[in-house]
Amino acid sequence: MSWADVYPWSAPETGRPVIRQVYDQVRGAIHAGALKPGGRLPSSRDLAHRLGVARASVVAAYDQLLAEGYAEGRTGSGTYVSLDLSGVLDVAAAEVSFGGTVSSEAAPSAIEVLAASPEALTFSNGRTLMDARAQDAWSVSTRRALRTLEPSHFGYAEPAGDLRLRAAIADYLRAARGVVCDPAQVIVTAGAQHAVDLAARLLLRPGDRVWLEDPGYANTWQALVAAGAEGHAIPVDRSGLVVQAGIAAAPDARAVFVTPSHQFPLGVAMSMGRRLELIAWARAAGAWIVEDDYASEFRYAGAPLPSLQGLDGGERVIYVGTFNKSLFPGLRLGYLVAPRSLVASFAALRRLADRQPPSLTQAITLDFLESGQFAAHIRRRRLAYKAQRDALAAALQRRLGPVLTVDVPDQGMHLIAYLNDRRSDLDAEARAAAKGVLTRAISPLYHQAPPRQGLLLGFTGFPPAAMAPGVARLAEALEA
Ligand SMILES: Cc1ncc(COP(=O)(O)O)c(C=O)c1O
């Protein structure tokens, strides 16, 4: 009896390419040690018969194993497991058999662990939920994009991104955010962070003064420090960035980086008065405004305030947006809209950094936008995230009312729970983390303004049912 007689082969499932499944099974047999280096693989006819597949599929799978060095062919006598694998497979087998060390194949990936227990991560920020309809639609877009790939998708391409995607983004931004632009002004990036970093590199020289929100987003601050700029922390109040304070601190600043739709971290929207004031200063000072509109899609009450870029007419504003929040963070796709005078420089900078955005990701996202699925997804998410926000706020009120003062924002992906009784937010953050609840203390996000003590709680990544258990654990932590 040969090993192939006892090996648990399984017939291919529908929905996955047969060649890939044959390849996976043979490779799995090699890794599992069922088939040793130097051992002979079943003939293609025999394996095709065992699996109930066409012989050509087995031949193609074997060709792949030969190409990758898993197998070697000996003329006239069949296909064998490569002798070169001896040392490599011994190590893998030892990992499997020695207690305590789990093989990388058997261990669930970190992502699987996280997905299996989402409440373990409540309330980490910036997560999103793709419901079953969005996941199906994304799969359809992926398959369609794969079927319709053109030769241009396989080569080097435009550093600023695929022109059809840029046109779709321009259409979306004109309608949704009042952004004034044509497709040529859209530069596709890996996300908002990439866009902010590109803007810092392009606009700032070492020693240039720049205004930053206080408190503000740490990664933006660090990108500016990396560019050698001199950061000026400008306070934020209920109406957003206090423009007059900026003018008093650094009237000749070269740029300002702001999050007007949903200030990070306080969650306030910049008032119309402040928006106009900021634009007036930028025009007079010849300064650039970098508008990080990272969560603009999620507005839960009232009409969205138009973008700074649209109010300004696109002269002094670099508009930044991202699909990593509206879809999912692992996507790594976003965009910036540059004033015409800066488009060529942004494209050149992107070319230097990483040549171009990935064509397949762009093609899938374009299909998702053009098929109407993106708009439908945003409509559903807005309702779902509002319900999640309300469930979190209600649970906090019920369980921790005397300890926390909750600020429920009309927009964005997180809320802030301010700590009453002069408690330290860093201490609260550490206690919560010890109970498996992820929050972020806001006091380290302040620079010169007197820090408030509060916890930033993300609500977009967790269904309403996860909120009460998460808050119960937070309460145990804070009451301990
Ligand atoms: C204010 C702000 N800007 C930018 C980003 C980064 O977004 P992206 O994932 O698109 O790079 C985040 C992410 O949390 C953010 O909160």
The ligand as a MOL file (V3000), in Angstrom:
LIG
                    3D

  0  0  0     0  0            999 V3000
M  V30 BEGIN CTAB
M  V30 COUNTS 16 16 0 0 0
M  V30 BEGIN ATOM
M  V30 1 C -7.1120 62.0400 11.8660 0
M  V30 2 C -6.6710 60.8680 11.0780 0
M  V30 3 N -5.9880 61.0660 9.9350 0
M  V30 4 C -5.5330 60.0390 9.2040 0
M  V30 5 C -5.7380 58.7400 9.5870 0
M  V30 6 C -5.1670 57.6260 8.7540 0
M  V30 7 O -6.0730 57.1030 7.8180 0
M  V30 8 P -5.6280 56.0010 6.7730 0
M  V30 9 O -5.9010 54.6750 7.3960 0
M  V30 10 O -6.4540 56.2480 5.5610 0
M  V30 11 O -4.1590 56.1990 6.4860 0
M  V30 12 C -6.4640 58.4690 10.7510 0
M  V30 13 C -6.6740 57.0780 11.1850 0
M  V30 14 O -7.1280 56.7820 12.2780 0
M  V30 15 C -6.9350 59.5690 11.5080 0
M  V30 16 O -7.6210 59.3560 12.6400 0
M  V30 END ATOM
M  V30 BEGIN BOND
M  V30 1 1 1 2
M  V30 2 1 2 3
M  V30 3 2 2 15
M  V30 4 2 3 4
M  V30 5 1 4 5
M  V30 6 1 5 6
M  V30 7 2 5 12
M  V30 8 1 6 7
M  V30 9 1 7 8
M  V30 10 2 8 9
M  V30 11 1 8 10
M  V30 12 1 8 11
M  V30 13 1 12 13
M  V30 14 1 12 15
M  V30 15 2 13 14
M  V30 16 1 15 16
M  V30 END BOND
M  V30 END CTAB
M  END
